[in-house]
Amino acid sequence: MSTPSEQVRNFAQHQADQPFTAPPRPRNAPTNGTHPGSVDNSKTRNGGGFNPKVGLTLNKTVVQGAGTVGATPGTGTGTGGKVPGSDFMSNEDIRAFCEYLRKDSRNRATERAMDADHLEAVLRTIPDAAGSLHGSRARARRVSRWLKKVAAAEKAIQKYSAMVYGTFEREYESDLRKVGKGRNQPPRATKFGWR
């Protein structure tokens, strides 16, 4: 019995000893079949017959009893633990609520923008009924435009959520200071005087 390296050398030598012959070529143009409605690949510009399946899948994951994103320690979790600070009982609750909205919409805006790009890339490759790709980019842009608007709306939610808390602090600043004065404050340091 020979070693594996000898077997490889023998196979290579056997292949080298045989004369090269080109593979036989088909005598007729390739088609997708003999059906009357099938596309003839030899006549279409893009190779024809490529029609990827486009489907949308929606998955919803519900986690119960888990911590919430953006919650600060010591704040209420709102009604039923859905959104932190949604009971709006304190300054911290309003801040936690606005921060949660901002962070959540940031993630959704990123996902929707990527989804829009992916959808446009997939739809671009789908030819029309005649098998032509002319105008497929424009059709893909027209469809994905609405998903891009969803991403832009999520970006607006980020901005407006931050503006809610900023406006709240500006409008209720004097009231917040009064509430803060009711808490225990450290004694003021007395000025050192010689007399």
C-alpha positions in Angstrom: 0.0 0.0 0.0 1.3 3.5 -0.9 1.4 6.6 1.3 -1.1 9.4 0.8 1.6 11.6 -0.8 2.5 8.9 -3.3 -1.3 8.5 -4.1 -1.5 12.2 -4.8 1.6 12.1 -7.1 0.3 9.1 -9.0 -3.1 10.8 -9.5 -1.4 14.0 -10.7 0.8 12.0 -13.1 -2.2 10.1 -14.4 -4.1 13.4 -15.1 -1.0 14.9 -16.8 -0.7 11.9 -19.1 -4.2 12.3 -20.5 -4.6 14.8 -23.4 -6.8 17.8 -22.9 -10.2 17.8 -24.6 -12.7 20.7 -24.3 -16.0 19.7 -22.8 -18.9 19.3 -25.3 -21.0 22.4 -25.9 -24.7 22.3 -26.0 -26.2 22.7 -29.5 -29.2 24.9 -28.5 -29.6 27.9 -26.2 -30.5 27.2 -22.5 -34.1 27.9 -21.4 -36.0 27.6 -18.2 -38.1 24.8 -19.6 -40.6 24.1 -22.4 -43.5 25.8 -20.7 -45.3 28.3 -23.0 -45.0 31.1 -20.4 -41.3 30.5 -19.5 -38.6 33.0 -20.0 -35.9 32.2 -22.6 -32.6 33.0 -20.9 -30.7 33.5 -24.2 -32.9 36.5 -25.1 -33.1 38.5 -21.9 -30.5 41.1 -21.0 -29.8 40.1 -17.4 -29.8 36.3 -17.7 -33.6 36.2 -17.0 -35.5 34.1 -14.7 -34.1 35.6 -11.5 -37.0 36.5 -9.3 -36.2 36.3 -5.6 -39.0 35.8 -3.2 -39.7 39.0 -1.2 -41.5 38.4 2.1 -41.8 40.4 5.3 -41.5 38.6 8.6 -42.5 40.2 11.9 -41.3 38.9 15.2 -42.5 40.2 18.5 -40.6 39.3 21.7 -42.2 40.0 25.0 -40.0 39.9 28.1 -41.8 40.0 31.4 -40.2 40.8 34.7 -37.0 42.1 33.1 -35.4 45.5 33.8 -36.3 48.3 31.5 -33.9 50.3 29.3 -32.9 53.7 30.6 -34.4 53.3 34.0 -32.6 55.0 36.8 -32.3 53.4 40.2 -35.0 54.5 42.7 -37.5 55.7 40.1 -41.0 54.2 39.7 -41.5 51.9 36.7 -44.8 53.5 35.8 -48.0 51.6 35.2 -47.4 47.9 35.1 -43.6 48.3 34.4 -44.1 49.3 30.7 -42.3 52.6 30.4 -40.1 54.0 33.2 -41.5 57.2 34.7 -44.8 57.1 32.9 -46.7 58.0 36.1 -45.0 61.5 36.0 -45.0 61.8 39.8 -41.6 63.5 40.1 -38.9 65.3 38.2 -36.9 62.0 38.0 -39.9 60.2 36.5 -40.2 62.7 33.7 -36.5 62.6 33.0 -36.5 58.7 33.0 -39.5 58.7 30.6 -37.9 61.2 28.2 -34.6 59.3 28.3 -36.4 56.0 27.7 -38.2 57.4 24.6 -35.0 58.9 23.3 -32.9 55.7 23.6 -35.7 53.5 22.3 -36.3 55.7 19.2 -32.5 55.9 18.5 -32.4 52.1 18.2 -35.5 52.0 16.1 -34.3 54.7 13.8 -31.1 52.9 13.1 -32.9 49.6 12.5 -35.5 51.2 10.1 -32.7 53.0 8.1 -30.9 49.7 7.6 -34.2 48.0 6.8 -34.9 50.6 4.1 -31.5 50.2 2.5 -31.8 46.4 2.5 -35.3 46.5 1.1 -34.2 48.8 -1.7 -31.2 46.5 -2.5 -33.5 43.5 -2.7 -36.1 45.2 -4.8 -33.6 46.5 -7.3 -32.8 43.0 -8.5 -36.3 42.1 -9.4 -37.1 42.5 -13.1 -40.5 43.5 -14.4 -42.9 41.1 -16.1 -41.0 41.2 -19.4 -37.7 40.3 -17.6 -36.1 43.7 -18.0 -34.3 45.5 -15.2 -35.1 49.0 -16.7 -36.6 51.1 -14.1 -36.2 48.6 -11.2 -34.0 51.1 -9.3 -36.7 53.8 -9.5 -39.4 51.3 -8.5 -37.3 50.2 -5.5 -36.7 53.8 -4.4 -40.4 54.5 -4.6 -41.2 51.6 -2.3 -38.3 52.1 0.2 -39.0 55.8 0.4 -41.8 55.2 3.0 -39.5 53.2 5.2 -36.9 55.9 5.1 -39.6 58.4 6.2 -40.3 56.0 9.2 -36.6 56.2 10.1 -36.7 60.0 9.8 -39.8 60.1 12.1 -37.9 58.0 14.7 -35.1 60.6 14.6 -37.6 63.3 15.2 -38.9 61.4 18.2 -35.4 61.4 19.6 -35.2 65.2 19.2 -38.6 65.9 20.6 -38.1 63.6 23.6 -35.0 65.6 24.6 -36.9 68.8 24.0 -39.7 67.7 26.3 -37.4 67.4 29.3 -35.5 70.6 28.4 -38.7 72.6 28.2 -40.0 71.0 31.4 -36.9 72.1 33.3 -37.1 75.6 31.8 -40.8 76.1 32.5 -40.9 74.6 36.0 -37.4 75.6 37.2 -38.7 77.9 39.9 -41.1 75.3 41.2 -38.3 72.7 41.2 -36.1 75.0 43.3 -38.9 75.5 45.9 -39.4 71.7 46.2 -35.6 71.3 46.5 -35.5 73.8 49.4 -37.9 71.7 51.4 -35.3 68.9 51.5 -32.5 68.8 54.1 -29.7 71.0 53.1 -26.2 71.0 54.6 -25.6 74.0 56.9 -23.8 76.9 55.3 -20.2 77.5 56.3 -19.9 80.7 58.3 -17.5 83.3 57.2 -14.3 83.5 59.3 -14.2 86.9 60.8 -11.6 88.5 63.1 -14.2 90.4 65.1 
